[in-house]
Structure formats: C-alpha cells, structure tokens
Amino acid sequence: MPALSISEVTFCSVCGHTTVARVPSGDNRLRDCCDHCGAVHYINPRPVVGTIPVWGDQVLLCKRAIEPRLGKWTLPAGFMEINETTGDGALRETLEEAGARVKLGPLFSMIDVPHVQQVHIFFRAELLDTHFAIGTESLEVRLFDQREIPWDEIAFRTVSTTLDLYFADRARGEFGVYTRAISAAPADRAVSP
Ligand SMILES: [Zn+2]
C-alpha cells in the first residue's frame, strides 16, 4: 500500500523510500517525511512571472499551444527558474512564448492563487519592436487594441484581472501596483477584482 502523502511526492528524493505525511517535530503542518533517512520534503508555492507587453495602445497576447487552457489567450508568463530574478524570468518568458524583446517596466500586479500554490507576478513592459514570433508554447501571438481583447477567451483569471487593472489605469493616466488574491472558483469564470 502506498504511503500517505500530502503531495504527488510519494518517494523520498534523497533515498528513494516511500514518504509518510505527518507533522515533524517543531513544525505545525503536515509534511512529506521520510522515516528511512529523516528527510522532510517541503512543498512551497511557485512564482509565475510575466509581462504586459505594450506597443503604442496595443497589448501583446499569446494563444496557448499547451494545456492547461489550450487555445485560450494569455499574457506571456511562466514559472520562475532558480538562479534568476523575477524580472529576468518575466523577460525570459516573454522571449520564449512570444519571441518578443521588451524593455522591462515596473511591477504592476501580484496575484495570489493559493488553491494552486502559485503567485502570479506581472511587470509592465514596452516592446522594443514588432518582430515578435510564435514560441513553442504558443499557437498565435498578436497585438490587441483594448476593444479587441477576447475577454471570454482569456486563459487565466490572473491575466484577465491584470488586464482589467491595466486598462483602468491607462484610462486614468496613472499606473499603480496591485495585490489581489483569487480563490477557487469554477474554471474559466472571469472575475473582476
Ligand atoms: Zn529518505
């Protein structure tokens, strides 16, 4: 019988024995523990970093070529890698997903998504040129005027929230920095903050 686990981790990455979920001494949460070698396997949230690439009045979006939300539109963003800053990661994802070179601007939104153990971080960014291209994770990459944004086809609520905030700020001519939290809700349901 497989050992109980609080995550998909059921085998110790140190020694290969099965792990068990229990509260380690001195801790207050269930962890995946290895009783063979004593390792405790901590699972922590993962940052997703991306940009709002702008060219004049238009915003660059990518149509996803991969699950989840294949065929839906998103801002370029992805999981932060080790040994990079949030800004470096946002630039890398923008280049990988949209082939787009941008000048990174200020932090714009930081949105907690605790039910999937993520936090999504978006920076404002200015495209340096329009020679963007489809990356391996995108079916299509294009610029949208505000009125063309496919709101019903946006892949993630963090993206629709960020776009909502961005266009509201642009309309009033002043940009802020926003923190929001999104809770579990029916998939694909776009909500405003
Ligand atoms: Zn072990």
py3Dmol code that shows the C-alpha trace and the ligand (Angstrom):
import py3Dmol

protein = """\
ATOM      1  CA  MET A   1       0.000   0.000   0.000  1.00  0.00           C
ATOM      2  CA  PRO A   2       1.465   3.398  -0.915  1.00  0.00           C
ATOM      3  CA  ALA A   3       2.328   5.708   1.925  1.00  0.00           C
ATOM      4  CA  LEU A   4       0.067   8.637   2.591  1.00  0.00           C
ATOM      5  CA  SER A   5       1.366  11.807   1.006  1.00  0.00           C
ATOM      6  CA  ILE A   6       0.235  15.419   1.037  1.00  0.00           C
ATOM      7  CA  SER A   7       1.531  15.902  -2.491  1.00  0.00           C
ATOM      8  CA  GLU A   8       2.363  13.936  -5.607  1.00  0.00           C
ATOM      9  CA  VAL A   9       5.643  13.097  -3.838  1.00  0.00           C
ATOM     10  CA  THR A  10       5.419   9.583  -2.530  1.00  0.00           C
ATOM     11  CA  PHE A  11       9.072   8.619  -2.709  1.00  0.00           C
ATOM     12  CA  CYS A  12      11.933  10.276  -0.882  1.00  0.00           C
ATOM     13  CA  SER A  13      14.126  12.156  -3.364  1.00  0.00           C
ATOM     14  CA  VAL A  14      17.109  11.568  -1.071  1.00  0.00           C
ATOM     15  CA  CYS A  15      16.948   7.804  -0.509  1.00  0.00           C
ATOM     16  CA  GLY A  16      14.046   6.510  -2.592  1.00  0.00           C
ATOM     17  CA  HIS A  17      11.967   5.102   0.246  1.00  0.00           C
ATOM     18  CA  THR A  18       8.287   5.968   0.482  1.00  0.00           C
ATOM     19  CA  THR A  19       7.353   9.059   2.460  1.00  0.00           C
ATOM     20  CA  VAL A  20       4.614   9.496   5.031  1.00  0.00           C
ATOM     21  CA  ALA A  21       2.590  12.633   5.766  1.00  0.00           C
ATOM     22  CA  ARG A  22       2.982  13.789   9.350  1.00  0.00           C
ATOM     23  CA  VAL A  23       3.819  16.890  11.359  1.00  0.00           C
ATOM     24  CA  PRO A  24       7.575  16.938  12.031  1.00  0.00           C
ATOM     25  CA  SER A  25       8.839  17.774  15.498  1.00  0.00           C
ATOM     26  CA  GLY A  26       8.854  21.531  15.976  1.00  0.00           C
ATOM     27  CA  ASP A  27       6.586  22.113  12.967  1.00  0.00           C
ATOM     28  CA  ASN A  28       2.829  22.730  12.784  1.00  0.00           C
ATOM     29  CA  ARG A  29       1.928  21.409   9.333  1.00  0.00           C
ATOM     30  CA  LEU A  30       1.734  18.078   7.602  1.00  0.00           C
ATOM     31  CA  ARG A  31       4.874  17.397   5.579  1.00  0.00           C
ATOM     32  CA  ASP A  32       6.039  14.503   3.444  1.00  0.00           C
ATOM     33  CA  CYS A  33       8.531  12.837   5.766  1.00  0.00           C
ATOM     34  CA  CYS A  34      10.969  10.016   5.121  1.00  0.00           C
ATOM     35  CA  ASP A  35      11.308   7.761   8.118  1.00  0.00           C
ATOM     36  CA  HIS A  36      14.208   5.938   6.482  1.00  0.00           C
ATOM     37  CA  CYS A  37      16.690   8.822   6.119  1.00  0.00           C
ATOM     38  CA  GLY A  38      14.910  11.544   8.110  1.00  0.00           C
ATOM     39  CA  ALA A  39      14.423  13.944   5.191  1.00  0.00           C
ATOM     40  CA  VAL A  40      11.440  16.315   5.318  1.00  0.00           C
ATOM     41  CA  HIS A  41      10.150  17.330   1.886  1.00  0.00           C
ATOM     42  CA  TYR A  42       8.711  20.850   1.967  1.00  0.00           C
ATOM     43  CA  ILE A  43       6.308  21.905  -0.766  1.00  0.00           C
ATOM     44  CA  ASN A  44       6.114  25.670  -1.235  1.00  0.00           C
ATOM     45  CA  PRO A  45       4.223  27.949  -3.634  1.00  0.00           C
ATOM     46  CA  ARG A  46       5.760  28.649  -7.015  1.00  0.00           C
ATOM     47  CA  PRO A  47       6.032  32.108  -8.543  1.00  0.00           C
ATOM     48  CA  VAL A  48       4.745  32.629 -12.087  1.00  0.00           C
ATOM     49  CA  VAL A  49       6.312  35.696 -13.717  1.00  0.00           C
ATOM     50  CA  GLY A  50       5.291  37.563 -16.841  1.00  0.00           C
ATOM     51  CA  THR A  51       4.858  40.865 -18.622  1.00  0.00           C
ATOM     52  CA  ILE A  52       2.215  43.141 -20.078  1.00  0.00           C
ATOM     53  CA  PRO A  53       3.999  43.895 -23.373  1.00  0.00           C
ATOM     54  CA  VAL A  54       2.710  47.114 -24.905  1.00  0.00           C
ATOM     55  CA  TRP A  55       3.210  48.659 -28.337  1.00  0.00           C
ATOM     56  CA  GLY A  56       1.517  52.045 -28.521  1.00  0.00           C
ATOM     57  CA  ASP A  57      -2.089  51.467 -27.486  1.00  0.00           C
ATOM     58  CA  GLN A  58      -1.890  47.729 -28.088  1.00  0.00           C
ATOM     59  CA  VAL A  59      -1.134  44.800 -25.797  1.00  0.00           C
ATOM     60  CA  LEU A  60       0.566  41.591 -26.889  1.00  0.00           C
ATOM     61  CA  LEU A  61      -1.213  38.325 -26.102  1.00  0.00           C
ATOM     62  CA  CYS A  62      -0.299  34.697 -26.815  1.00  0.00           C
ATOM     63  CA  LYS A  63      -2.692  31.920 -27.759  1.00  0.00           C
ATOM     64  CA  ARG A  64      -1.706  28.873 -25.760  1.00  0.00           C
ATOM     65  CA  ALA A  65      -0.457  25.799 -27.625  1.00  0.00           C
ATOM     66  CA  ILE A  66      -0.325  23.703 -24.448  1.00  0.00           C
ATOM     67  CA  GLU A  67      -2.590  22.601 -21.646  1.00  0.00           C
ATOM     68  CA  PRO A  68      -3.976  23.873 -19.426  1.00  0.00           C
ATOM     69  CA  ARG A  69      -6.286  26.207 -21.363  1.00  0.00           C
ATOM     70  CA  LEU A  70      -5.033  25.235 -24.800  1.00  0.00           C
ATOM     71  CA  GLY A  71      -6.324  27.706 -27.395  1.00  0.00           C
ATOM     72  CA  LYS A  72      -7.004  30.446 -24.848  1.00  0.00           C
ATOM     73  CA  TRP A  73      -5.203  33.798 -24.772  1.00  0.00           C
ATOM     74  CA  THR A  74      -2.729  34.854 -22.132  1.00  0.00           C
ATOM     75  CA  LEU A  75      -0.055  37.363 -21.319  1.00  0.00           C
ATOM     76  CA  PRO A  76       3.412  35.830 -21.681  1.00  0.00           C
ATOM     77  CA  ALA A  77       4.260  34.283 -18.312  1.00  0.00           C
ATOM     78  CA  GLY A  78       5.615  31.119 -16.787  1.00  0.00           C
ATOM     79  CA  PHE A  79       7.287  29.513 -13.817  1.00  0.00           C
ATOM     80  CA  MET A  80      10.285  31.314 -12.416  1.00  0.00           C
ATOM     81  CA  GLU A  81      13.521  29.346 -12.682  1.00  0.00           C
ATOM     82  CA  ILE A  82      16.114  29.031  -9.973  1.00  0.00           C
ATOM     83  CA  ASN A  83      19.035  31.470 -10.130  1.00  0.00           C
ATOM     84  CA  GLU A  84      17.008  34.176 -11.848  1.00  0.00           C
ATOM     85  CA  THR A  85      15.222  37.270 -10.583  1.00  0.00           C
ATOM     86  CA  THR A  86      11.503  37.821 -11.091  1.00  0.00           C
ATOM     87  CA  GLY A  87      12.344  40.425 -13.739  1.00  0.00           C
ATOM     88  CA  ASP A  88      14.777  38.104 -15.523  1.00  0.00           C
ATOM     89  CA  GLY A  89      12.121  35.390 -15.533  1.00  0.00           C
ATOM     90  CA  ALA A  90       9.486  37.726 -16.933  1.00  0.00           C
ATOM     91  CA  LEU A  91      11.839  38.767 -19.749  1.00  0.00           C
ATOM     92  CA  ARG A  92      12.762  35.143 -20.471  1.00  0.00           C
ATOM     93  CA  GLU A  93       9.135  34.021 -20.642  1.00  0.00           C
ATOM     94  CA  THR A  94       8.249  36.946 -22.899  1.00  0.00           C
ATOM     95  CA  LEU A  95      11.029  35.942 -25.276  1.00  0.00           C
ATOM     96  CA  GLU A  96      10.219  32.204 -25.114  1.00  0.00           C
ATOM     97  CA  GLU A  97       6.459  32.443 -25.539  1.00  0.00           C
ATOM     98  CA  ALA A  98       6.164  35.474 -27.791  1.00  0.00           C
ATOM     99  CA  GLY A  99       9.622  35.919 -29.315  1.00  0.00           C
ATOM    100  CA  ALA A 100       9.268  39.458 -28.024  1.00  0.00           C
ATOM    101  CA  ARG A 101      12.051  41.728 -26.849  1.00  0.00           C
ATOM    102  CA  VAL A 102      10.839  44.262 -24.322  1.00  0.00           C
ATOM    103  CA  LYS A 103      12.109  46.966 -22.028  1.00  0.00           C
ATOM    104  CA  LEU A 104      11.016  45.826 -18.583  1.00  0.00           C
ATOM    105  CA  GLY A 105       8.976  48.360 -16.641  1.00  0.00           C
ATOM    106  CA  PRO A 106       7.751  48.482 -13.044  1.00  0.00           C
ATOM    107  CA  LEU A 107       5.960  45.741 -11.153  1.00  0.00           C
ATOM    108  CA  PHE A 108       2.225  46.027 -11.856  1.00  0.00           C
ATOM    109  CA  SER A 109       0.295  43.151 -10.279  1.00  0.00           C
ATOM    110  CA  MET A 110       0.964  40.383  -7.795  1.00  0.00           C
ATOM    111  CA  ILE A 111      -1.924  37.958  -7.512  1.00  0.00           C
ATOM    112  CA  ASP A 112      -2.043  35.097  -5.012  1.00  0.00           C
ATOM    113  CA  VAL A 113      -3.649  31.883  -6.213  1.00  0.00           C
ATOM    114  CA  PRO A 114      -3.404  29.769  -3.059  1.00  0.00           C
ATOM    115  CA  HIS A 115      -5.579  26.886  -4.227  1.00  0.00           C
ATOM    116  CA  VAL A 116      -2.975  26.027  -6.877  1.00  0.00           C
ATOM    117  CA  GLN A 117       0.021  27.022  -4.719  1.00  0.00           C
ATOM    118  CA  GLN A 118       1.070  29.852  -7.021  1.00  0.00           C
ATOM    119  CA  VAL A 119       1.595  33.583  -7.051  1.00  0.00           C
ATOM    120  CA  HIS A 120       1.424  35.381 -10.400  1.00  0.00           C
ATOM    121  CA  ILE A 121       3.595  38.462 -10.867  1.00  0.00           C
ATOM    122  CA  PHE A 122       3.284  40.789 -13.876  1.00  0.00           C
ATOM    123  CA  PHE A 123       5.527  43.656 -14.925  1.00  0.00           C
ATOM    124  CA  ARG A 124       4.654  46.416 -17.328  1.00  0.00           C
ATOM    125  CA  ALA A 125       6.843  46.263 -20.426  1.00  0.00           C
ATOM    126  CA  GLU A 126       7.389  48.115 -23.690  1.00  0.00           C
ATOM    127  CA  LEU A 127       8.017  46.169 -26.874  1.00  0.00           C
ATOM    128  CA  LEU A 128      11.285  47.237 -28.493  1.00  0.00           C
ATOM    129  CA  ASP A 129       9.989  46.286 -31.955  1.00  0.00           C
ATOM    130  CA  THR A 130       7.174  44.314 -33.557  1.00  0.00           C
ATOM    131  CA  HIS A 131       9.343  41.412 -34.694  1.00  0.00           C
ATOM    132  CA  PHE A 132       7.701  39.050 -32.224  1.00  0.00           C
ATOM    133  CA  ALA A 133       7.145  35.436 -33.214  1.00  0.00           C
ATOM    134  CA  ILE A 134       5.297  32.328 -32.170  1.00  0.00           C
ATOM    135  CA  GLY A 135       7.113  30.421 -29.431  1.00  0.00           C
ATOM    136  CA  THR A 136       6.866  26.677 -28.891  1.00  0.00           C
ATOM    137  CA  GLU A 137       4.127  27.160 -26.302  1.00  0.00           C
ATOM    138  CA  SER A 138       2.032  29.486 -28.474  1.00  0.00           C
ATOM    139  CA  LEU A 139      -0.285  28.953 -31.451  1.00  0.00           C
ATOM    140  CA  GLU A 140      -0.506  32.633 -32.273  1.00  0.00           C
ATOM    141  CA  VAL A 141       0.945  35.883 -30.977  1.00  0.00           C
ATOM    142  CA  ARG A 142      -0.618  39.230 -31.808  1.00  0.00           C
ATOM    143  CA  LEU A 143      -1.290  42.759 -30.668  1.00  0.00           C
ATOM    144  CA  PHE A 144      -4.767  43.708 -29.463  1.00  0.00           C
ATOM    145  CA  ASP A 145      -6.455  47.063 -29.092  1.00  0.00           C
ATOM    146  CA  GLN A 146      -8.401  47.271 -25.838  1.00  0.00           C
ATOM    147  CA  ARG A 147     -11.725  46.827 -27.653  1.00  0.00           C
ATOM    148  CA  GLU A 148     -10.418  43.668 -29.357  1.00  0.00           C
ATOM    149  CA  ILE A 149      -9.367  41.846 -26.186  1.00  0.00           C
ATOM    150  CA  PRO A 150     -11.072  38.410 -26.246  1.00  0.00           C
ATOM    151  CA  TRP A 151     -12.315  38.593 -22.656  1.00  0.00           C
ATOM    152  CA  ASP A 152     -14.245  35.336 -22.930  1.00  0.00           C
ATOM    153  CA  GLU A 153     -11.167  33.563 -24.227  1.00  0.00           C
ATOM    154  CA  ILE A 154      -8.617  34.625 -21.618  1.00  0.00           C
ATOM    155  CA  ALA A 155      -6.813  31.608 -20.172  1.00  0.00           C
ATOM    156  CA  PHE A 156      -6.431  32.622 -16.532  1.00  0.00           C
ATOM    157  CA  ARG A 157      -8.243  34.889 -14.091  1.00  0.00           C
ATOM    158  CA  THR A 158      -4.907  36.378 -13.031  1.00  0.00           C
ATOM    159  CA  VAL A 159      -4.473  37.555 -16.623  1.00  0.00           C
ATOM    160  CA  SER A 160      -7.986  38.984 -17.016  1.00  0.00           C
ATOM    161  CA  THR A 161      -7.621  40.711 -13.645  1.00  0.00           C
ATOM    162  CA  THR A 162      -4.268  42.181 -14.641  1.00  0.00           C
ATOM    163  CA  LEU A 163      -5.629  43.383 -17.990  1.00  0.00           C
ATOM    164  CA  ASP A 164      -8.667  44.923 -16.262  1.00  0.00           C
ATOM    165  CA  LEU A 165      -6.411  46.813 -13.882  1.00  0.00           C
ATOM    166  CA  TYR A 166      -4.045  47.829 -16.667  1.00  0.00           C
ATOM    167  CA  PHE A 167      -6.741  49.333 -18.905  1.00  0.00           C
ATOM    168  CA  ALA A 168      -8.376  51.106 -15.949  1.00  0.00           C
ATOM    169  CA  ASP A 169      -5.050  52.679 -15.012  1.00  0.00           C
ATOM    170  CA  ARG A 170      -4.274  53.607 -18.581  1.00  0.00           C
ATOM    171  CA  ALA A 171      -7.660  55.333 -18.865  1.00  0.00           C
ATOM    172  CA  ARG A 172      -6.925  57.483 -15.827  1.00  0.00           C
ATOM    173  CA  GLY A 173      -3.340  58.106 -16.943  1.00  0.00           C
ATOM    174  CA  GLU A 174      -1.623  56.786 -13.848  1.00  0.00           C
ATOM    175  CA  PHE A 175      -0.268  53.335 -13.076  1.00  0.00           C
ATOM    176  CA  GLY A 176      -0.269  51.730  -9.647  1.00  0.00           C
ATOM    177  CA  VAL A 177       0.947  48.466  -8.180  1.00  0.00           C
ATOM    178  CA  TYR A 178      -1.742  45.973  -7.232  1.00  0.00           C
ATOM    179  CA  THR A 179      -2.014  42.939  -4.989  1.00  0.00           C
ATOM    180  CA  ARG A 180      -5.010  40.652  -5.299  1.00  0.00           C
ATOM    181  CA  ALA A 181      -5.996  37.148  -4.286  1.00  0.00           C
ATOM    182  CA  ILE A 182      -8.048  34.737  -6.335  1.00  0.00           C
ATOM    183  CA  SER A 183      -9.848  31.864  -4.696  1.00  0.00           C
ATOM    184  CA  ALA A 184     -11.038  28.593  -6.126  1.00  0.00           C
ATOM    185  CA  ALA A 185     -13.972  29.086  -8.461  1.00  0.00           C
ATOM    186  CA  PRO A 186     -15.451  27.364 -11.497  1.00  0.00           C
ATOM    187  CA  ALA A 187     -12.854  27.080 -14.246  1.00  0.00           C
ATOM    188  CA  ASP A 188     -12.863  29.714 -16.969  1.00  0.00           C
ATOM    189  CA  ARG A 189     -15.016  32.085 -14.976  1.00  0.00           C
ATOM    190  CA  ALA A 190     -13.542  35.539 -15.395  1.00  0.00           C
ATOM    191  CA  VAL A 191     -13.936  37.713 -12.337  1.00  0.00           C
ATOM    192  CA  SER A 192     -13.023  41.275 -11.687  1.00  0.00           C
ATOM    193  CA  PRO A 193     -11.019  42.077  -8.587  1.00  0.00           C
TER     194      PRO A 193
END
"""
ligand_1 = """\
1
ZN
Zn 14.716 9.262 2.615
"""
view = py3Dmol.view(width=600, height=400)
view.addModel(protein, "pdb")
view.setStyle({"model": 0}, {"cartoon": {"style": "trace"}})
view.addModel(ligand_1, "xyz")
view.setStyle({"model": 1}, {"stick": {}})
view.zoomTo()
view.show()
